Amino acid sequence: MIVKTKKYQLPTGTYIKMALLNVLKEQWWVIPIALVIMCGYFWIPSIWWIIGGLIAYALYVLFWAIQFTGVTQMEQNKVIFDKMAYEIDSRQILMKINSKQGMPVQWNMIKNAEKRKDSYVLYMSKAQFIHLPFRIFNSDNERKFMETILKRKELLK
């Protein structure tokens, strides 16, 4: 069975938010580093340790936010934000811009998947993912088949 979805365009704001949250979740260890910097207050009591730790963490988040905003502006990445239809089967995910142009994504390129309350998110790297909202599926059966594929591929638990 092949699941054919409706056309969907990933909004740039959604991309930035999801990519930033994914990086912060994957690189959770940065928060303890900022806390260790703040703990310098107990060594030499000064509010500047806490301010420095907060500024360092804020600059880290700002760096990633700028990176992901830049991705949305680059010409070579415009394809990611075009309207696409997806054809999903047990071999691959075919991302189709139109009936003649498309790009296959093999299942081995997907590192993990996540089922959210309104979508599936298939992660390929920190900044690359496929966002599939439930509304683009034509029926509940197609959505359930997608979930079955993800479970068979051991991407969804």
C-alpha positions as a Markdown table, in Angstrom:
| # | Residue | x | y | z |
|---|---|---|---|---|
| 1 | Met | 0.0 | 0.0 | 0.0 |
| 2 | Ile | 1.2 | 3.5 | -0.8 |
| 3 | Val | 0.0 | 6.5 | 1.2 |
| 4 | Lys | -0.5 | 9.6 | -1.0 |
| 5 | Thr | -0.9 | 12.8 | 1.0 |
| 6 | Lys | -2.3 | 16.2 | 0.1 |
| 7 | Lys | 0.2 | 18.9 | -0.7 |
| 8 | Tyr | 1.7 | 20.6 | 2.3 |
| 9 | Gln | 4.1 | 23.5 | 2.7 |
| 10 | Leu | 6.2 | 23.7 | 5.9 |
| 11 | Pro | 5.9 | 27.3 | 7.3 |
| 12 | Thr | 9.3 | 28.8 | 8.0 |
| 13 | Gly | 8.3 | 29.8 | 11.6 |
| 14 | Thr | 7.3 | 26.2 | 12.3 |
| 15 | Tyr | 10.6 | 25.0 | 11.0 |
| 16 | Ile | 12.6 | 27.4 | 13.1 |
| 17 | Lys | 10.7 | 26.6 | 16.3 |
| 18 | Met | 10.8 | 22.8 | 15.7 |
| 19 | Ala | 14.5 | 22.8 | 14.8 |
| 20 | Leu | 15.4 | 25.0 | 17.8 |
| 21 | Leu | 13.5 | 22.7 | 20.2 |
| 22 | Asn | 15.2 | 19.6 | 18.7 |
| 23 | Val | 18.7 | 21.1 | 19.1 |
| 24 | Leu | 17.9 | 22.1 | 22.7 |
| 25 | Lys | 16.6 | 18.6 | 23.4 |
| 26 | Glu | 19.6 | 16.9 | 21.8 |
| 27 | Gln | 22.1 | 19.2 | 23.4 |
| 28 | Trp | 20.6 | 19.2 | 26.9 |
| 29 | Trp | 24.1 | 19.1 | 28.4 |
| 30 | Val | 24.6 | 22.8 | 27.7 |
| 31 | Ile | 22.3 | 23.8 | 30.5 |
| 32 | Pro | 24.4 | 22.1 | 33.2 |
| 33 | Ile | 27.4 | 23.9 | 31.8 |
| 34 | Ala | 25.6 | 27.2 | 32.3 |
| 35 | Leu | 24.6 | 26.2 | 35.8 |
| 36 | Val | 28.3 | 25.3 | 36.6 |
| 37 | Ile | 29.3 | 28.8 | 35.5 |
| 38 | Met | 26.6 | 30.2 | 37.7 |
| 39 | Cys | 27.9 | 28.2 | 40.6 |
| 40 | Gly | 31.0 | 30.3 | 40.5 |
| 41 | Tyr | 29.0 | 32.5 | 42.8 |
| 42 | Phe | 29.7 | 30.2 | 45.7 |
| 43 | Trp | 33.5 | 30.4 | 45.0 |
| 44 | Ile | 33.7 | 34.2 | 44.6 |
| 45 | Pro | 30.3 | 35.8 | 45.6 |
| 46 | Ser | 29.4 | 38.1 | 42.7 |
| 47 | Ile | 26.2 | 38.5 | 40.8 |
| 48 | Trp | 28.3 | 38.5 | 37.6 |
| 49 | Trp | 28.7 | 34.7 | 37.7 |
| 50 | Ile | 24.9 | 34.3 | 37.4 |
| 51 | Ile | 24.6 | 37.1 | 34.8 |
| 52 | Gly | 27.5 | 35.5 | 32.8 |
| 53 | Gly | 25.9 | 32.1 | 32.9 |
| 54 | Leu | 22.6 | 33.5 | 31.7 |
| 55 | Ile | 24.2 | 35.5 | 29.0 |
| 56 | Ala | 26.2 | 32.5 | 27.8 |
| 57 | Tyr | 23.1 | 30.4 | 27.5 |
| 58 | Ala | 21.1 | 33.1 | 25.8 |
| 59 | Leu | 23.9 | 33.6 | 23.3 |
| 60 | Tyr | 23.9 | 29.8 | 22.6 |
| 61 | Val | 20.2 | 29.8 | 21.9 |
| 62 | Leu | 20.5 | 33.0 | 19.8 |
| 63 | Phe | 23.3 | 31.3 | 17.8 |
| 64 | Trp | 21.0 | 28.4 | 16.9 |
| 65 | Ala | 18.0 | 30.6 | 16.2 |
| 66 | Ile | 20.1 | 32.7 | 13.7 |
| 67 | Gln | 21.4 | 29.5 | 12.1 |
| 68 | Phe | 17.9 | 28.1 | 11.5 |
| 69 | Thr | 16.5 | 31.5 | 10.4 |
| 70 | Gly | 19.4 | 31.6 | 7.9 |
| 71 | Val | 18.5 | 28.2 | 6.5 |
| 72 | Thr | 15.0 | 29.5 | 5.6 |
| 73 | Gln | 16.6 | 32.4 | 3.7 |
| 74 | Met | 19.1 | 30.5 | 1.6 |
| 75 | Glu | 18.3 | 29.9 | -2.1 |
| 76 | Gln | 19.4 | 26.3 | -2.1 |
| 77 | Asn | 17.0 | 25.5 | 0.7 |
| 78 | Lys | 13.9 | 27.0 | -0.8 |
| 79 | Val | 12.9 | 23.6 | -2.0 |
| 80 | Ile | 12.3 | 22.5 | 1.6 |
| 81 | Phe | 9.7 | 25.1 | 2.0 |
| 82 | Asp | 7.8 | 24.5 | -1.3 |
| 83 | Lys | 4.4 | 22.8 | -1.4 |
| 84 | Met | 5.0 | 19.1 | -1.6 |
| 85 | Ala | 2.9 | 15.9 | -1.7 |
| 86 | Tyr | 4.3 | 12.8 | -0.1 |
| 87 | Glu | 4.1 | 9.2 | -1.3 |
| 88 | Ile | 5.0 | 6.9 | 1.6 |
| 89 | Asp | 5.5 | 3.1 | 1.4 |
| 90 | Ser | 7.6 | 0.6 | 3.2 |
| 91 | Arg | 10.6 | 1.2 | 0.9 |
| 92 | Gln | 10.9 | 5.0 | 0.9 |
| 93 | Ile | 9.3 | 8.4 | 1.3 |
| 94 | Leu | 8.9 | 10.2 | -2.0 |
| 95 | Met | 8.7 | 14.0 | -1.7 |
| 96 | Lys | 7.0 | 15.3 | -4.9 |
| 97 | Ile | 7.0 | 18.9 | -5.9 |
| 98 | Asn | 4.9 | 18.1 | -8.9 |
| 99 | Ser | 4.1 | 14.9 | -11.0 |
| 100 | Lys | 7.6 | 15.0 | -12.7 |
| 101 | Gln | 9.9 | 16.3 | -9.9 |
| 102 | Gly | 10.5 | 14.5 | -6.6 |
| 103 | Met | 13.1 | 13.3 | -4.2 |
| 104 | Pro | 13.2 | 9.9 | -2.5 |
| 105 | Val | 14.1 | 9.6 | 1.1 |
| 106 | Gln | 15.1 | 6.1 | 2.1 |
| 107 | Trp | 14.0 | 4.9 | 5.5 |
| 108 | Asn | 17.6 | 4.3 | 6.6 |
| 109 | Met | 18.2 | 8.1 | 6.4 |
| 110 | Ile | 15.6 | 8.7 | 9.2 |
| 111 | Lys | 17.3 | 8.6 | 12.6 |
| 112 | Asn | 14.1 | 8.6 | 14.7 |
| 113 | Ala | 10.5 | 9.6 | 14.6 |
| 114 | Glu | 8.1 | 11.3 | 17.0 |
| 115 | Lys | 4.3 | 11.2 | 17.1 |
| 116 | Arg | 2.9 | 14.5 | 18.4 |
| 117 | Lys | -0.7 | 15.4 | 19.1 |
| 118 | Asp | -1.2 | 16.6 | 15.6 |
| 119 | Ser | 1.6 | 15.3 | 13.4 |
| 120 | Tyr | 4.5 | 12.9 | 12.8 |
| 121 | Val | 8.0 | 14.3 | 12.7 |
| 122 | Leu | 10.7 | 12.2 | 11.1 |
| 123 | Tyr | 14.2 | 13.4 | 12.1 |
| 124 | Met | 17.2 | 13.0 | 9.7 |
| 125 | Ser | 19.6 | 15.3 | 11.6 |
| 126 | Lys | 19.5 | 18.3 | 14.0 |
| 127 | Ala | 18.2 | 20.6 | 11.3 |
| 128 | Gln | 16.6 | 18.2 | 8.8 |
| 129 | Phe | 13.3 | 16.7 | 9.4 |
| 130 | Ile | 10.0 | 15.8 | 7.6 |
| 131 | His | 6.9 | 17.3 | 9.3 |
| 132 | Leu | 3.7 | 15.4 | 8.4 |
| 133 | Pro | 0.6 | 16.9 | 10.0 |
| 134 | Phe | -2.3 | 14.5 | 10.3 |
| 135 | Arg | -4.5 | 16.8 | 8.2 |
| 136 | Ile | -2.5 | 16.0 | 5.0 |
| 137 | Phe | -3.5 | 12.3 | 5.2 |
| 138 | Asn | -6.6 | 11.5 | 3.2 |
| 139 | Ser | -8.1 | 9.1 | 5.8 |
| 140 | Asp | -7.5 | 7.7 | 9.2 |
| 141 | Asn | -6.5 | 4.4 | 7.7 |
| 142 | Glu | -3.6 | 6.0 | 5.9 |
| 143 | Arg | -2.5 | 7.7 | 9.1 |
| 144 | Lys | -2.6 | 4.4 | 10.9 |
| 145 | Phe | -0.7 | 2.7 | 8.1 |
| 146 | Met | 2.0 | 5.4 | 8.4 |
| 147 | Glu | 2.2 | 4.6 | 12.2 |
| 148 | Thr | 2.5 | 0.9 | 11.4 |
| 149 | Ile | 5.4 | 1.5 | 9.0 |
| 150 | Leu | 7.2 | 3.7 | 11.7 |
| 151 | Lys | 6.7 | 1.0 | 14.3 |
| 152 | Arg | 8.0 | -1.8 | 11.9 |
| 153 | Lys | 11.0 | 0.3 | 11.1 |
| 154 | Glu | 11.5 | 0.7 | 14.9 |
| 155 | Leu | 11.5 | 4.5 | 14.6 |
| 156 | Leu | 8.4 | 5.0 | 16.8 |
| 157 | Lys | 8.0 | 3.3 | 20.1 |
